Amino acid sequence: MPEDGYPPAAEAHTQTDFLIKGRMIRYSGKGRGLAVLMACLAAVTCATSVGAQEWTGEVLQRGAARITLGGDYAGFRSLRGENGPVPLGAGLGGPLTPETFLPLASFAGLMDAFLAATGAPPFPLSEDDFSAGDLSGRLAVNNRVGTIRIGVGVFPRVEVGVATSIARTERLPIRIDLSGGALGLNPDQTLNADLLSQVSAADGAQLGGSTLLPVASSRLGIHLQNLVVAATGDSLVLPEAAVTVQQLAGAFGFAPFAHEISPIGGGDLEFDARVELLKTFADPYYPAPSSSRSLNARVTARGVVRLPTGASLLQSPGKEWSPLVGHSGIGVGAAADLFAGQRFQLSATADWLRPGANRISVLVPLNAITGTETGIAEADYKPGSILRFVMVPKLRLSREISMGGSYQMEGRSAGSWTIEGAQLPIGKRSAHAAGFMIGYSSLPGYQNNPNRTPVEASIGFTRVFAGSGGAPDARFATVRVSIFRKFSGVRTD
């Protein structure tokens, strides 16, 4: 153990290093620790799903199969509040003082002992005299999700499918700042220990040999310098600048807002059924060029049942920015496609999902600044229901290539956290996003050829432009590839 009483860097654990308004968090299951923990959970409960997998009104012919592979990336650095984006680091960080950072408590003890032996300074001491500065950070969250769905046409106008996913979430610091400190790294521990020992033998030697000393321009630094000059005629070598985060990391293993990457986890299992309610053209998926109608439409309904087969990614307050995993649920949806000739298509979907509650273990930051200790609490997480609307107008540049825009809206109803019998409500939130996509499809040309294997692929980019209630201010990139195949010997009507 170093002289400052802080564990070496190799022993420091920084998995949950949240600081709530500069206060150390102690979790005991009751009282203040519980209240602060629940406030932390409420502030960051904002799983990302705007930009999630889209679907259209295509319903497989009886005897046909489709496998769809997808990849989603979502990244954000702020949340949408009532008055605009709020950085993820807002509300985190605060002053590093003897009450919140253990090495400073050790230094304050050395200074108190020295001043007790030499006399109080001509000014009242305050917390600012022992501060290493105000800590602040800018954070970013990245979510990566891979999806797979297999669908089969089982009856005329009826398709059933099963889907699952894998997911990984990452939280990383973009910038960490420490400003306004009154302490710096000791430039010459040997010389300063010798000089201060001539003022007070035992206490001065320990103080002068400590890792930190007051900055030369601070009032405590000026007081120490005056004592040494009066006693020895010589001068201390005091730090000219306040200590930095990098210096604290080297001296004490200090690692606030650590870079965290979750393991790759399996997602939930979803079963869905799609039923084609209306189609004004005879071909399976797209109106043929010979169609007598200039306008065609298709309407499809679907139902979803979700099984909680995935391991929840909500392992710590920071992980609550990750995709919703580990929840059962039921949902319904509808899709409508409007075709204007062979060039223009307007697709719209509306979906509602009601996720079930899930009991999870959350890592609790016992020391919110340093993250050197963690505890485990059991929490019941009940997310609110999700309503999602997507509209995609597409212009077909050729029979295979298309491009278009997209608008997405997602709203969430109120939910709740329950820990140790205490319930914390989660407010409603919403997000609006817009973007564009480019697609390829050989399905229009091969939809009536059982010997072909049509392929559809698309890539899209989406950006949240408005929202409220703490919705992620995210950017999304999505990739989809679908492969169609008909079973030989099976009717495809």
C-alpha positions as CSV (number, residue, x, y, z in Angstrom):
1,M,0.0,0.0,0.0
2,P,1.5,3.4,-1.0
3,E,2.0,6.0,1.7
4,D,-1.1,7.9,0.6
5,G,-3.3,4.9,1.6
6,Y,-4.6,4.2,-1.9
7,P,-4.5,0.8,-3.6
8,P,-1.9,0.4,-6.4
9,A,-3.1,0.7,-9.9
10,A,-3.1,-3.1,-10.4
11,E,-5.6,-3.4,-7.5
12,A,-8.0,-0.7,-8.6
13,H,-11.3,-1.7,-10.0
14,T,-13.1,0.8,-12.2
15,Q,-16.0,-1.1,-13.7
16,T,-18.6,1.1,-12.0
17,D,-17.1,4.5,-11.5
18,F,-20.1,6.9,-11.5
19,L,-19.9,10.0,-9.5
20,I,-23.3,11.6,-8.6
21,K,-22.9,15.3,-8.0
22,G,-19.5,14.9,-6.4
23,R,-20.6,12.6,-3.6
24,M,-19.4,9.2,-2.6
25,I,-22.2,6.6,-3.0
26,R,-22.6,4.0,-0.3
27,Y,-25.2,1.3,-0.9
28,S,-26.7,-0.4,2.2
29,G,-30.1,-1.3,0.8
30,K,-31.8,1.6,2.6
31,G,-31.5,5.3,3.1
32,R,-29.3,7.7,1.2
33,G,-27.3,5.1,-0.7
34,L,-30.5,3.5,-2.1
35,A,-31.9,6.9,-3.1
36,V,-28.7,7.9,-4.9
37,L,-28.5,4.6,-6.7
38,M,-32.1,4.8,-7.8
39,A,-31.5,8.4,-9.1
40,C,-28.6,7.1,-11.1
41,L,-30.7,4.3,-12.6
42,A,-33.4,6.7,-13.5
43,A,-31.0,9.1,-15.2
44,V,-29.6,6.5,-17.5
45,T,-32.5,4.2,-18.3
46,C,-32.6,4.8,-22.1
47,A,-32.1,1.6,-24.1
48,T,-31.6,2.3,-27.8
49,S,-34.0,1.0,-30.4
50,V,-34.8,3.8,-32.8
51,G,-33.1,2.5,-35.9
52,A,-33.9,-1.1,-35.1
53,Q,-34.8,-3.7,-37.7
54,E,-37.5,-2.6,-40.2
55,W,-39.9,-4.9,-42.0
56,T,-42.2,-4.5,-45.0
57,G,-45.5,-6.0,-46.1
58,E,-43.9,-8.8,-48.1
59,V,-45.5,-12.1,-47.1
60,L,-43.8,-15.2,-48.4
61,Q,-45.7,-17.5,-50.7
62,R,-46.6,-20.9,-49.4
63,G,-43.5,-23.1,-49.6
64,A,-41.0,-20.3,-49.8
65,A,-38.4,-19.4,-47.2
66,R,-36.4,-16.3,-46.5
67,I,-33.3,-15.8,-44.3
68,T,-32.5,-12.2,-43.3
69,L,-29.2,-11.2,-41.7
70,G,-28.8,-7.7,-40.3
71,G,-26.3,-5.5,-38.5
72,D,-27.0,-2.4,-36.5
73,Y,-24.7,0.2,-35.1
74,A,-25.9,3.0,-32.8
75,G,-23.6,5.6,-31.3
76,F,-24.5,8.6,-29.1
77,R,-22.8,11.1,-26.8
78,S,-25.9,12.9,-25.4
79,L,-29.5,12.4,-24.5
80,R,-32.5,14.4,-25.6
81,G,-33.9,16.7,-22.9
82,E,-36.7,19.2,-22.9
83,N,-34.3,22.0,-23.9
84,G,-32.1,20.1,-26.3
85,P,-29.3,17.5,-26.1
86,V,-27.8,16.8,-22.7
87,P,-24.2,15.4,-22.7
88,L,-23.8,11.9,-21.2
89,G,-21.3,13.3,-18.8
90,A,-23.7,15.8,-17.3
91,G,-24.4,15.0,-13.7
92,L,-21.3,12.9,-13.5
93,G,-18.0,14.1,-12.0
94,G,-17.6,16.7,-9.3
95,P,-14.9,17.9,-6.9
96,L,-12.1,15.6,-5.8
97,T,-11.8,16.3,-2.1
98,P,-10.7,14.3,1.0
99,E,-14.3,13.1,1.4
100,T,-14.5,11.7,-2.1
101,F,-11.0,10.7,-3.0
102,L,-9.0,8.5,-0.5
103,P,-5.4,9.8,-1.4
104,L,-6.6,13.4,-0.5
105,A,-7.8,12.2,2.9
106,S,-4.3,10.8,3.6
107,F,-2.7,14.1,2.5
108,A,-5.1,16.1,4.6
109,G,-4.2,14.1,7.6
110,L,-0.5,14.8,7.0
111,M,-1.2,18.5,6.6
112,D,-3.4,18.7,9.7
113,A,-0.6,17.0,11.8
114,F,2.0,19.4,10.4
115,L,-0.1,22.5,11.1
116,A,-1.0,21.3,14.6
117,A,2.8,21.1,15.3
118,T,3.7,24.5,13.7
119,G,0.6,26.6,14.3
120,A,-2.6,27.3,12.4
121,P,-2.3,29.4,9.2
122,P,-3.6,33.0,9.3
123,F,-6.7,32.0,7.4
124,P,-9.5,29.4,8.0
125,L,-8.9,26.2,6.1
126,S,-11.6,24.9,3.8
127,E,-12.2,22.0,1.5
128,D,-10.9,23.9,-1.4
129,D,-7.4,24.0,0.1
130,F,-7.3,20.2,-0.2
131,S,-9.0,19.8,-3.6
132,A,-7.4,18.2,-6.6
133,G,-10.0,20.0,-8.8
134,D,-13.4,19.5,-10.4
135,L,-13.7,16.3,-12.4
136,S,-15.8,16.3,-15.6
137,G,-16.0,13.9,-18.5
138,R,-17.5,13.5,-21.9
139,L,-18.7,10.0,-22.6
140,A,-19.9,8.1,-25.6
141,V,-21.9,4.8,-26.0
142,N,-21.7,2.5,-28.9
143,N,-24.1,-0.5,-29.4
144,R,-23.6,-3.2,-32.0
145,V,-26.3,-5.7,-32.7
146,G,-26.4,-8.6,-35.2
147,T,-29.8,-10.1,-36.1
148,I,-31.0,-13.2,-37.9
149,R,-34.6,-14.1,-38.9
150,I,-35.9,-17.1,-40.8
151,G,-39.3,-16.9,-42.3
152,V,-41.4,-19.6,-44.0
153,G,-44.7,-19.3,-46.0
154,V,-46.9,-21.9,-44.4
155,F,-50.3,-21.0,-45.9
156,P,-51.5,-18.8,-48.6
157,R,-50.9,-15.2,-47.4
158,V,-49.5,-16.4,-44.1
159,E,-45.8,-16.4,-43.0
160,V,-44.3,-17.4,-39.7
161,G,-40.8,-16.6,-38.6
162,V,-38.3,-16.8,-35.7
163,A,-35.6,-14.3,-35.0
164,T,-32.8,-13.7,-32.5
165,S,-29.7,-11.5,-32.1
166,I,-26.4,-11.0,-30.5
167,A,-25.4,-7.7,-29.0
168,R,-22.4,-5.8,-27.6
169,T,-22.3,-2.5,-25.8
170,E,-19.4,-0.1,-25.2
171,R,-19.0,3.0,-23.0
172,L,-15.9,5.0,-23.5
173,P,-14.6,8.4,-22.3
174,I,-14.1,11.0,-25.1
175,R,-12.5,13.6,-22.8
176,I,-11.8,13.8,-19.1
177,D,-11.0,17.2,-17.5
178,L,-9.8,18.2,-14.1
179,S,-9.7,21.9,-13.3
180,G,-9.4,24.3,-10.4
181,G,-7.3,22.2,-8.2
182,A,-5.1,23.5,-5.3
183,L,-2.7,20.5,-5.2
184,G,-0.1,19.3,-7.6
185,L,2.6,16.6,-7.9
186,N,5.5,17.0,-5.5
187,P,8.4,18.0,-7.8
188,D,11.2,17.1,-5.3
189,Q,10.2,14.8,-2.5
190,T,13.7,14.5,-1.1
191,L,14.5,18.2,-0.9
192,N,11.0,19.2,0.4
193,A,11.1,16.5,3.0
194,D,14.4,17.7,4.3
195,L,13.3,21.4,4.4
196,L,10.0,20.7,6.1
197,S,11.6,18.4,8.6
198,Q,13.6,21.4,9.8
199,V,10.3,23.1,10.6
200,S,8.8,20.1,12.3
201,A,11.0,17.0,12.4
202,A,8.5,14.0,12.1
203,D,5.4,15.7,10.6
204,G,7.4,17.9,8.2
205,A,9.4,14.9,6.8
206,Q,6.2,13.0,6.1
207,L,4.4,15.9,4.5
208,G,7.4,16.9,2.4
209,G,7.8,13.3,1.1
210,S,4.2,13.0,0.1
211,T,3.1,12.6,-3.5
212,L,1.0,15.8,-3.5
213,L,1.8,19.3,-2.2
214,P,-0.1,22.6,-2.5
215,V,0.4,24.6,-5.7
216,A,3.0,27.4,-5.2
217,S,0.4,30.1,-5.9
218,S,-2.2,28.7,-3.5
219,R,-2.6,30.2,-0.1
220,L,-1.6,27.0,1.6
221,G,1.5,26.8,-0.6
222,I,2.4,30.4,0.2
223,H,2.0,29.6,3.9
224,L,4.3,26.6,3.8
225,Q,6.9,28.5,1.8
226,N,6.9,31.3,4.4
227,L,7.4,28.8,7.2
228,V,10.4,27.2,5.4
229,V,12.0,30.5,4.4
230,A,11.7,31.8,8.0
231,A,13.2,28.6,9.5
232,T,15.9,27.7,6.9
233,G,16.4,30.7,4.6
234,D,15.8,28.2,1.7
235,S,12.7,27.7,-0.4
236,L,10.5,24.7,-1.1
237,V,10.2,23.4,-4.7
238,L,6.4,23.5,-5.0
239,P,4.3,22.4,-8.0
240,E,3.5,25.3,-10.4
241,A,0.4,23.7,-11.7
242,A,-2.5,21.6,-10.4
243,V,-2.4,17.8,-10.7
244,T,-3.9,16.3,-13.9
245,V,-5.9,13.2,-14.5
246,Q,-2.9,11.6,-16.2
247,Q,-0.7,12.3,-13.2
248,L,-3.3,10.9,-10.8
249,A,-3.5,7.8,-12.9
250,G,0.2,7.3,-12.7
251,A,0.5,8.0,-9.0
252,F,-2.6,6.3,-7.7
253,G,-4.1,4.2,-10.5
254,F,-7.0,6.7,-10.8
255,A,-9.2,5.7,-13.7
256,P,-12.5,7.6,-13.8
257,F,-15.1,6.9,-16.4
258,A,-13.3,3.7,-17.5
259,H,-13.6,2.3,-21.0
260,E,-16.0,-0.6,-20.7
261,I,-16.9,-3.2,-23.3
262,S,-19.5,-5.8,-22.5
263,P,-19.1,-9.4,-23.6
264,I,-21.0,-10.4,-26.7
265,G,-24.4,-11.7,-25.5
266,G,-27.2,-13.6,-27.1
267,G,-30.5,-11.8,-27.5
268,D,-34.1,-12.8,-27.0
269,L,-36.0,-15.2,-29.2
270,E,-38.9,-13.7,-31.1
271,F,-41.7,-15.6,-32.9
272,D,-43.9,-13.7,-35.3
273,A,-46.7,-14.4,-37.8
274,R,-47.5,-12.2,-40.8
275,V,-50.9,-12.2,-42.5
276,E,-51.5,-10.4,-45.8
277,L,-54.8,-8.6,-45.5
278,L,-54.9,-6.8,-48.8
279,K,-53.1,-7.0,-52.1
280,T,-54.3,-5.4,-55.3
281,F,-51.8,-7.1,-57.7
282,A,-51.4,-10.7,-58.7
283,D,-47.7,-11.2,-58.5
284,P,-46.1,-12.4,-55.3
285,Y,-44.2,-9.4,-54.0
286,Y,-44.1,-6.6,-56.5
287,P,-46.5,-5.4,-59.3
288,A,-45.3,-6.7,-62.7
289,P,-44.6,-4.1,-65.5
290,S,-47.7,-5.5,-67.2
291,S,-50.0,-4.6,-64.4
292,S,-53.1,-2.7,-65.6
293,R,-53.2,-0.6,-62.5
294,S,-51.0,2.5,-62.0
295,L,-51.5,2.4,-58.3
296,N,-51.2,-0.8,-56.2
297,A,-51.3,-1.4,-52.5
298,R,-50.6,-4.1,-49.9
299,V,-51.5,-4.3,-46.3
300,T,-50.1,-6.8,-43.8
301,A,-50.6,-7.4,-40.1
302,R,-48.3,-9.3,-37.7
303,G,-48.2,-10.5,-34.1
304,V,-45.0,-11.1,-32.1
305,V,-44.2,-13.2,-29.0
306,R,-40.9,-12.6,-27.3
307,L,-39.1,-15.1,-25.0
308,P,-36.4,-13.8,-22.6
309,T,-33.7,-16.2,-23.7
310,G,-31.0,-13.5,-23.7
311,A,-28.8,-12.5,-20.8
312,S,-29.6,-8.9,-19.8
313,L,-27.0,-6.3,-20.6
314,L,-28.2,-4.1,-17.8
315,Q,-25.3,-5.2,-15.5
316,S,-24.5,-1.7,-14.2
317,P,-26.0,1.7,-14.5
318,G,-23.7,2.4,-17.5
319,K,-25.0,-0.6,-19.3
320,E,-28.6,0.7,-19.3
321,W,-27.7,2.5,-22.5
322,S,-27.6,-0.9,-24.2
323,P,-30.3,-2.6,-26.3
324,L,-33.3,-4.1,-24.5
325,V,-32.4,-7.8,-23.8
326,G,-33.7,-10.3,-21.3
327,H,-37.4,-9.4,-21.4
328,S,-40.4,-11.3,-22.5
329,G,-43.1,-9.5,-24.4
330,I,-46.0,-9.4,-26.8
331,G,-46.6,-7.1,-29.7
332,V,-48.6,-6.3,-32.8
333,G,-47.9,-4.4,-35.9
334,A,-49.1,-3.4,-39.4
335,A,-47.4,-2.6,-42.7
336,A,-48.8,-0.8,-45.7
337,D,-47.0,-0.5,-49.1
338,L,-48.2,1.8,-51.9
339,F,-46.8,1.3,-55.4
340,A,-47.1,4.1,-58.0
341,G,-46.1,2.5,-61.3
342,Q,-42.7,0.7,-61.4
343,R,-40.7,3.6,-60.0
344,F,-42.1,4.7,-56.7
345,Q,-42.9,2.8,-53.5
346,L,-44.0,4.2,-50.1
347,S,-43.8,1.8,-47.2
348,A,-45.0,2.5,-43.6
349,T,-45.0,0.3,-40.5
350,A,-46.4,0.7,-37.1
351,D,-45.5,-1.6,-34.2
352,W,-46.4,-1.8,-30.5
353,L,-44.4,-4.0,-28.1
354,R,-45.1,-4.5,-24.4
355,P,-41.9,-5.9,-22.7
356,G,-42.3,-7.8,-19.5
357,A,-40.5,-7.1,-16.2
358,N,-37.2,-8.7,-15.5
359,R,-35.3,-9.2,-12.2
360,I,-31.6,-8.4,-12.7
361,S,-28.4,-7.9,-10.7
362,V,-26.9,-4.5,-11.0
363,L,-23.4,-3.5,-9.9
364,V,-23.6,-0.7,-7.4
365,P,-20.8,1.9,-7.2
366,L,-19.8,2.0,-3.5
367,N,-17.1,4.6,-4.2
368,A,-18.5,6.7,-7.0
369,I,-15.4,8.5,-8.0
370,T,-12.7,5.9,-7.9
371,G,-14.8,2.8,-8.5
372,T,-12.6,0.8,-6.2
373,E,-15.4,-1.2,-4.6
374,T,-18.7,-2.6,-5.9
375,G,-21.7,-4.2,-4.4
376,I,-24.6,-6.2,-6.0
377,A,-28.2,-5.3,-5.7
378,E,-31.3,-7.1,-7.1
379,A,-33.5,-4.9,-9.1
380,D,-36.9,-5.3,-10.8
381,Y,-36.8,-3.5,-14.1
382,K,-40.1,-2.9,-15.8
383,P,-39.7,-1.0,-19.1
384,G,-42.6,0.9,-20.6
385,S,-44.4,-0.2,-23.7
386,I,-42.8,0.8,-27.0
387,L,-44.7,2.4,-30.0
388,R,-42.7,2.7,-33.2
389,F,-43.6,4.2,-36.6
390,V,-41.4,4.0,-39.7
391,M,-42.0,5.6,-43.2
392,V,-39.8,4.9,-46.1
393,P,-40.4,6.5,-49.6
394,K,-38.3,4.8,-52.3
395,L,-37.5,5.6,-55.8
396,R,-36.5,2.7,-58.1
397,L,-33.6,3.8,-60.3
398,S,-33.6,0.5,-62.2
399,R,-35.3,-2.8,-61.8
400,E,-32.7,-3.8,-59.1
401,I,-31.5,-0.5,-57.6
402,S,-33.5,1.9,-55.4
403,M,-32.8,4.7,-53.0
404,G,-35.0,6.6,-50.6
405,G,-35.4,8.4,-47.3
406,S,-36.7,7.4,-44.0
407,Y,-38.5,8.8,-41.0
408,Q,-38.8,7.0,-37.7
409,M,-40.6,7.8,-34.5
410,E,-40.4,5.9,-31.2
411,G,-42.3,6.6,-28.0
412,R,-42.0,4.8,-24.7
413,S,-44.6,4.9,-21.9
414,A,-43.6,5.2,-18.3
415,G,-41.8,2.3,-16.6
416,S,-40.2,1.7,-13.2
417,W,-37.3,0.4,-11.2
418,T,-37.9,-1.4,-7.9
419,I,-35.1,-2.0,-5.5
420,E,-35.5,-3.3,-1.9
421,G,-39.2,-2.6,-2.2
422,A,-38.7,1.0,-3.1
423,Q,-40.1,2.0,-6.5
424,L,-38.7,4.7,-8.8
425,P,-40.9,5.7,-11.8
426,I,-39.3,6.2,-15.2
427,G,-40.9,9.0,-17.3
428,K,-42.1,8.8,-20.9
429,R,-39.7,9.6,-23.7
430,S,-39.7,9.9,-27.4
431,A,-37.3,10.3,-30.4
432,H,-37.7,11.3,-34.0
433,A,-35.1,10.3,-36.6
434,A,-34.5,10.8,-40.3
435,G,-32.1,9.3,-42.8
436,F,-31.6,7.7,-46.2
437,M,-31.1,4.2,-47.6
438,I,-29.8,2.5,-50.7
439,G,-31.2,-0.9,-51.7
440,Y,-30.7,-3.7,-54.2
441,S,-33.3,-6.4,-55.0
442,S,-33.4,-9.1,-57.7
443,L,-36.9,-10.1,-56.3
444,P,-38.9,-8.1,-58.9
445,G,-37.2,-9.9,-61.8
446,Y,-37.1,-13.4,-60.2
447,Q,-40.3,-13.5,-58.1
448,N,-42.0,-15.9,-60.5
449,N,-39.0,-18.0,-61.3
450,P,-38.7,-21.0,-58.9
451,N,-35.2,-21.9,-60.2
452,R,-33.7,-18.6,-59.0
453,T,-32.6,-17.4,-55.6
454,P,-33.5,-13.7,-55.3
455,V,-31.5,-11.5,-53.0
456,E,-32.4,-8.2,-51.3
457,A,-29.8,-6.0,-49.6
458,S,-29.9,-2.5,-48.2
459,I,-27.7,-0.1,-46.2
460,G,-29.1,2.9,-44.3
461,F,-28.0,5.8,-42.1
462,T,-30.3,7.5,-39.6
463,R,-29.9,10.5,-37.2
464,V,-32.1,11.5,-34.3
465,F,-33.1,15.1,-34.8
466,A,-35.6,15.6,-32.0
467,G,-36.8,13.9,-28.8
468,S,-37.5,14.3,-25.1
469,G,-37.4,12.4,-21.8
470,G,-33.8,11.3,-22.1
471,A,-34.0,9.5,-25.4
472,P,-30.5,8.8,-26.9
473,D,-29.4,11.5,-29.4
474,A,-28.1,8.8,-31.6
475,R,-26.8,8.0,-35.1
476,F,-27.5,4.7,-36.6
477,A,-26.1,2.6,-39.5
478,T,-28.0,-0.5,-40.6
479,V,-27.2,-3.3,-43.1
480,R,-29.7,-6.0,-44.2
481,V,-29.4,-8.9,-46.6
482,S,-32.3,-11.3,-47.4
483,I,-32.1,-14.5,-49.4
484,F,-35.3,-16.1,-50.8
485,R,-35.8,-19.7,-51.7
486,K,-38.7,-21.9,-52.7
487,F,-38.9,-25.5,-51.7
488,S,-38.9,-27.9,-54.6
489,G,-42.1,-29.9,-55.0
490,V,-44.1,-27.6,-52.9
491,R,-47.0,-25.4,-54.2
492,T,-46.2,-21.7,-54.2
493,D,-49.7,-20.3,-54.8
